[in-house]
């Protein structure tokens, strides 16, 4: 008997969240008013509770919060999905409280406590579910049986994938080479029936069209899911995706990161919102730095320099001046760290804390830079990398440079070819996938560098 419970996990999460939302509401009500739980049904709060449930249903339908598979079920994605839903749900409910005539009758403390409890409980439930499934599947339960059609490198990659991820619960049950026997199709169906396979992976590079059709018929007869595996090795690093033009699947090779309209919109919106918040809340810091430079060092407060941006286009980057006005007389060169005689005393502090880079948020607002992205380079650094690693550096030029990056955090300022190449490799990791969550993580790591004074 095949071992599945199709769709059970998404349904379990859905109903668990509904229960947790209502429990959070009740607990917050009791804490705020010190009344019995039953009294919530005797006043206007029952209407608020009903509306919260209806809005939650609308929100999870909008974001498809519970649409995931065994392979896509990860703690990070689950947390991201629930935070999206909770944020929108809270915004809708808050708008109701402030715009409704009855809004003043409801407690803001009860409102905030409800969401605080719900987030904590929902995250805890997901952490417990992920841990339980991992241990349960590693123990040999709740597994799917799979077989492979093919004997080459692609078949080995499929096996290695599941061997390295036992928590996914896939158990290898055999393989067959269609070119090895005359009656291989019959032997394959016998294996599928005997092993009661849930999935059959077919390496398309080792099969012809007639064999594919026969195997699909086997899957229909034996109620086995057929998964066709094309050999995309060699260009999957360019993040190939499949689009359907009417009934024809088209493989699109994304030759530039953030090529989808959704990614571009989300990233630009995040850049604008974050930059505006920083410049408004950080206005006192801007003024203090401006005053410190003006008092301690003669010359302009701001410094601008030409850098290479997206597609290699040149633009002027803005920074607080950290060097003497006559620094260029010593020749354009990389900073020599604490021993650099060109750096002013206040400039040394600004560089350590990265406060000298705050004016770059102006570049972000102008659309020349992003908050997170590879560092914009001098022309001679560009020439250096074009000679040392031309292909990789060309990929970096497909995105806007950033105020901070994973390479800047791990390597810092690069004054040699080796350091530039090392930082380049870190920054290439950022281009493989994009999420606001990753940007926020890198920003927090940058703040740690600023607070600890580890900048260069």
Protein Blocks (a to p, Z undefined) as FASTA:
>chain_A
ZZddehklmmmmmmmmmmmmmmmmmmmmmmmnopafklmmmmmklmmmmmmmmmmmmmmm
mnommgccfklmcfklmmmmmmmmmmmmmmmmmmmmmmpmklmmpcfklmmmmmmmmmmm
mmmmmmmmmmmmmmmmmnopaiacdddedjbfklmmmmmmmmmmmmnopacebdcdfklp
mklmmmmmmmmmmnopabdcddfklccfklmmmmmmmmmmnopacdddddfehjlmnopa
dddehjaccddddfbghkbfklmmmmmmmmmmmmmmmmmmmmmmmmmmmmmmmmmogcdf
bdcdddddehhiacddddddfbdfklmmnopaddebjmlmkbcfklmmmmmnommmmmmm
mmmmnopacfbdcddddfklmmmmmmmmmmlmmmmmmpccdfbdfklmmnopafbfklmm
mmmmmmmmmmmpccfklmmmmmmmmmmmmmnopaZZ
